[in-house]
Amino acid sequence: MRIVKAVSLLFIIASWAGAQTASPAFEVASVKPAAPQPAGGGMIIRRQGGPGTPDPGQITYTNVSFNNILTVAFGIRDYQIFGPGWMNTERFDIAAKVPKDTTKEQFQLMLQNLMAERFKMTFHHDSKEMPVYALSVGKNGPKFKESSAEPPSEKPARQGTTIQLSRGRLRFTAHEETIKGLADMLSSSLSRPVRDLTGLSAKYDFVLEFANDESAAMIQPGAELSPDSAPSLFTAIQEQLGLKLEQKKAPVEIVVVDHLEKTPTAN
């Protein structure tokens, strides 16, 4: 009798543990190849909804590549993804219902599990040495100040950084922004990791404006770029912010996709 009770107790504990570690999943999800884009028209890519957005209970991804999905699923950037070349060319539409009170981490796991289920994706984490940029304080120190301790009613309506693109220029206007936040934005502009080595840990107000002719040409194909030249990003960082951006090599965490089906299984 004692043995039977012990076995029963172990079964209950094992069942409870399995329930506690069940991998999160969407309540319902649809994944299908995206419709072909109109010839001669611009490509429309949309990612809406999910935790931290105005619509946390639903995601609608339109015309996204597999790379687009994995940057969200793993919280990484394009340059950290390695796999078949078609991952950046084939396009898909995804609609899914997100359970209430889902955290960002749970949401990422849901996307990973969905890709494993519908595309038979397998992957592993690794590290690869690649060019990175180190952001440090220049010889004469930073040229910006900490955000002032104003009453909430007197502060700018929008905190964080506003990004404006106009005629080949990118302008970052920051209010109560961290240097880590700046490094993340620079990483997007440079398509390389930017490591914050400044040691500056407060929040700051600053403006950074630099040349970004490629983006302007992409927004207005064939447009003549503004003749007045904006400084390069590296020059602007030094002259406008008193910081320094230098290229180095360092190990970077990557995700390697080992197997992936090109066509998703039926919904």
TORMI-256672 format. One record per residue (C-alpha): residue number from 1; residue in three letters; x, y, z. Coordinates in steps of 0.001 Angstrom, whole numbers. Layout:
BEGIN
    nr   rest      east     north        up
   NUM    ALA         X         Y         Z
...
end
This chain:
BEGIN
    nr   rest      east     north        up
     1    MET         0         0         0
     2    ARG      2803      2444       835
     3    ILE      4504      1691     -2486
     4    VAL      1283      2374     -4415
     5    LYS       798      5671     -2558
     6    ALA      4397      6683     -3260
     7    VAL      4052      5926     -6974
     8    SER       778      7849     -7123
     9    LEU      2355     10811     -5370
    10    LEU      5283     10824     -7799
    11    PHE      2862     10725    -10741
    12    ILE       956     13721     -9360
    13    ILE      4187     15678     -8794
    14    ALA      5441     14854    -12303
    15    SER      2109     15874    -13847
    16    TRP      2101     19141    -11899
    17    ALA      5703     19919    -12900
    18    GLY      4879     19242    -16555
    19    ALA      1950     21633    -16386
    20    GLN      4114     24318    -14786
    21    THR      6766     24113    -17520
    22    ALA      4372     23929    -20496
    23    SER      5782     26059    -23291
    24    PRO      3662     29154    -24028
    25    ALA      1598     29226    -27216
    26    PHE      -819     31519    -29014
    27    GLU     -4504     30822    -28484
    28    VAL     -4968     30627    -32245
    29    ALA     -2608     31456    -35105
    30    SER     -2678     31698    -38889
    31    VAL       505     31541    -40985
    32    LYS       425     31704    -44769
    33    PRO      2575     32904    -47687
    34    ALA      2036     36591    -48426
    35    ALA       301     37684    -51609
    36    PRO      2638     38863    -54408
    37    GLN      3367     42593    -54262
    38    PRO      2133     44813    -57133
    39    ALA      4712     45242    -59877
    40    GLY      6452     48599    -59736
    41    GLY      4975     49466    -56352
    42    GLY      6715     49876    -53025
    43    MET      6845     46960    -50616
    44    ILE      4570     47270    -47592
    45    ILE      5745     45485    -44437
    46    ARG      3679     45717    -41279
    47    ARG      4180     44436    -37733
    48    GLN      1422     45384    -35338
    49    GLY       334     44320    -31864
    50    GLY      1762     42203    -29064
    51    PRO      2945     42968    -25510
    52    GLY      3937     46580    -24943
    53    THR      1771     47909    -27810
    54    PRO     -1728     49446    -27837
    55    ASP     -3052     46033    -29000
    56    PRO     -1368     43448    -26727
    57    GLY     -3943     40716    -27376
    58    GLN     -3429     40380    -31130
    59    ILE      -578     40445    -33641
    60    THR      -925     41184    -37344
    61    TYR      2251     40729    -39369
    62    THR      1915     41449    -43092
    63    ASN      4473     40617    -45780
    64    VAL      7231     39841    -43261
    65    SER     10339     37804    -43989
    66    PHE     11522     35009    -41739
    67    ASN     14359     37293    -40637
    68    ASN     11780     39931    -39634
    69    ILE     10032     37344    -37464
    70    LEU     13207     36041    -35828
    71    THR     14423     39502    -34835
    72    VAL     11273     39728    -32709
    73    ALA     11259     36085    -31596
    74    PHE     14814     36271    -30221
    75    GLY     15127     39998    -29503
    76    ILE     18113     40292    -31872
    77    ARG     19071     42098    -35087
    78    ASP     19403     40880    -38675
    79    TYR     23181     40557    -38501
    80    GLN     22814     38041    -35649
    81    ILE     20768     35579    -37754
    82    PHE     22423     32888    -39867
    83    GLY     20508     30422    -42036
    84    PRO     19202     29762    -45577
    85    GLY     19369     32762    -47913
    86    TRP     15635     32659    -48667
    87    MET     14880     33635    -45053
    88    ASN     15189     37269    -46108
    89    THR     13251     37018    -49399
    90    GLU     10202     34769    -48852
    91    ARG      7288     36689    -47331
    92    PHE      4511     35616    -44955
    93    ASP      1352     36898    -43270
    94    ILE       811     36005    -39607
    95    ALA     -2228     36679    -37435
    96    ALA     -2417     35365    -33885
    97    LYS     -4348     35879    -30679
    98    VAL     -2103     36521    -27673
    99    PRO     -3268     35275    -24231
   100    LYS     -4049     37968    -21677
   101    ASP     -1151     39219    -19497
   102    THR      1489     37634    -21743
   103    THR      4974     38993    -20996
   104    LYS      7491     39994    -23658
   105    GLU      9593     36905    -22862
   106    GLN      6579     34593    -23157
   107    PHE      5600     36260    -26423
   108    GLN      9070     35606    -27856
   109    LEU      8781     31930    -26919
   110    MET      5345     31797    -28566
   111    LEU      6842     33035    -31839
   112    GLN      9714     30536    -31597
   113    ASN      7281     27691    -30927
   114    LEU      5053     28791    -33813
   115    MET      8016     28734    -36201
   116    ALA      9018     25286    -34948
   117    GLU      5468     23989    -35400
   118    ARG      4653     25478    -38809
   119    PHE      8114     25543    -40439
   120    LYS      9805     22661    -38543
   121    MET     12484     25125    -37477
   122    THR     15436     23924    -35433
   123    PHE     18183     26258    -34271
   124    HIS     21041     26723    -31851
   125    HIS     22737     29682    -30176
   126    ASP     26382     30398    -30913
   127    SER     28968     33164    -30885
   128    LYS     30794     34676    -33855
   129    GLU     33587     37244    -33961
   130    MET     32560     40168    -36145
   131    PRO     33135     43913    -36496
   132    VAL     31514     45966    -33730
   133    TYR     31630     49614    -32769
   134    ALA     32755     50905    -29379
   135    LEU     31105     54107    -28148
   136    SER     33288     56004    -25667
   137    VAL     33738     59523    -24286
   138    GLY     35973     61828    -26338
   139    LYS     39072     63633    -25062
   140    ASN     37207     66774    -24006
   141    GLY     34222     65018    -22462
   142    PRO     30560     64895    -23499
   143    LYS     28915     67974    -25021
   144    PHE     25439     67321    -23624
   145    LYS     23895     67557    -20177
   146    GLU     21748     65404    -17989
   147    SER     17996     65854    -18334
   148    SER     16746     68456    -15882
   149    ALA     14575     67518    -12934
   150    GLU     11583     69533    -14161
   151    PRO      8062     68939    -12846
   152    PRO      6166     66511    -15128
   153    SER      3921     69351    -16366
   154    GLU      6930     71280    -17714
   155    LYS      8699     68396    -19435
   156    PRO      8439     67765    -23200
   157    ALA      5294     65866    -24139
   158    ARG      7286     62939    -25549
   159    GLN     10156     61249    -23735
   160    GLY     12742     59110    -25545
   161    THR     14019     59859    -29039
   162    THR     12266     61194    -32129
   163    ILE     13889     60223    -35441
   164    GLN     13394     62452    -38470
   165    LEU     14564     61720    -42013
   166    SER     14733     64590    -44491
   167    ARG     16674     64961    -47747
   168    GLY     19544     62684    -46845
   169    ARG     19783     63680    -43190
   170    LEU     18864     61731    -40071
   171    ARG     18106     63728    -36944
   172    PHE     17835     62181    -33467
   173    THR     16138     64509    -30978
   174    ALA     16433     62937    -27524
   175    HIS     14652     63793    -24270
   176    GLU     15565     61773    -21168
   177    GLU     17378     59174    -23275
   178    THR     20050     56795    -22001
   179    ILE     23367     56263    -23764
   180    LYS     22416     52601    -24076
   181    GLY     19340     53762    -25978
   182    LEU     21572     55847    -28240
   183    ALA     23852     52834    -28803
   184    ASP     20838     50733    -29839
   185    MET     19754     53351    -32386
   186    LEU     23285     53636    -33766
   187    SER     23394     49856    -34040
   188    SER     20318     49988    -36285
   189    SER     21871     52699    -38473
   190    LEU     25201     50869    -38797
   191    SER     23824     47288    -38956
   192    ARG     26505     46336    -36450
   193    PRO     26562     46020    -32652
   194    VAL     27441     49221    -30807
   195    ARG     28897     48665    -27332
   196    ASP     28388     51422    -24767
   197    LEU     31768     51986    -23072
   198    THR     31070     55555    -21942
   199    GLY     30227     54765    -18321
   200    LEU     27459     57401    -18530
   201    SER     24443     56040    -16684
   202    ALA     22022     58994    -16369
   203    LYS     19362     60228    -18809
   204    TYR     20242     62989    -21244
   205    ASP     18864     65509    -23735
   206    PHE     20715     65886    -27034
   207    VAL     20363     66349    -30790
   208    LEU     22387     64339    -33314
   209    GLU     22184     65050    -37043
   210    PHE     24168     63245    -39725
   211    ALA     24177     62239    -43385
   212    ASN     22076     59253    -44367
   213    ASP     21862     59535    -48148
   214    GLU     21055     55850    -48675
   215    SER     17873     56124    -46621
   216    ALA     16783     59250    -48463
   217    ALA     17240     57532    -51817
   218    MET     15215     54571    -50564
   219    ILE     12334     56803    -49427
   220    GLN     12370     58850    -52654
   221    PRO     13807     56649    -55436
   222    GLY     15627     58697    -58048
   223    ALA     15351     61903    -56034
   224    GLU     18275     64301    -56185
   225    LEU     19869     64422    -52775
   226    SER     20304     67692    -50934
   227    PRO     23463     69474    -52117
   228    ASP     24346     70720    -48629
   229    SER     26404     68021    -47024
   230    ALA     25641     66779    -43532
   231    PRO     28521     65326    -41508
   232    SER     29105     61600    -41428
   233    LEU     27790     59743    -38398
   234    PHE     31323     59346    -37006
   235    THR     32064     63060    -37353
   236    ALA     28686     64059    -35926
   237    ILE     29130     61819    -32878
   238    GLN     32441     63538    -32103
   239    GLU     31564     67147    -32966
   240    GLN     27978     67288    -31690
   241    LEU     28068     64906    -28709
   242    GLY     31723     64769    -27694
   243    LEU     31733     60992    -28004
   244    LYS     33876     58657    -30082
   245    LEU     32836     55719    -32267
   246    GLU     35588     53228    -33155
   247    GLN     35466     49939    -35024
   248    LYS     36750     46831    -33259
   249    LYS     36241     43069    -33404
   250    ALA     34461     41151    -30679
   251    PRO     32372     37994    -30150
   252    VAL     28670     38544    -30856
   253    GLU     25844     36218    -29832
   254    ILE     24099     34745    -32887
   255    VAL     21230     32384    -33713
   256    VAL     21933     29698    -36320
   257    VAL     18904     28173    -38050
   258    ASP     19815     24525    -38684
   259    HIS     16634     23414    -40447
   260    LEU     13655     25251    -41906
   261    GLU     10844     24278    -44271
   262    LYS     10055     26840    -46963
   263    THR      6281     26287    -46882
   264    PRO      4344     26467    -43589
   265    THR      2086     23593    -42612
   266    ALA     -1666     24112    -42962
   267    ASN     -3407     26228    -40325
end
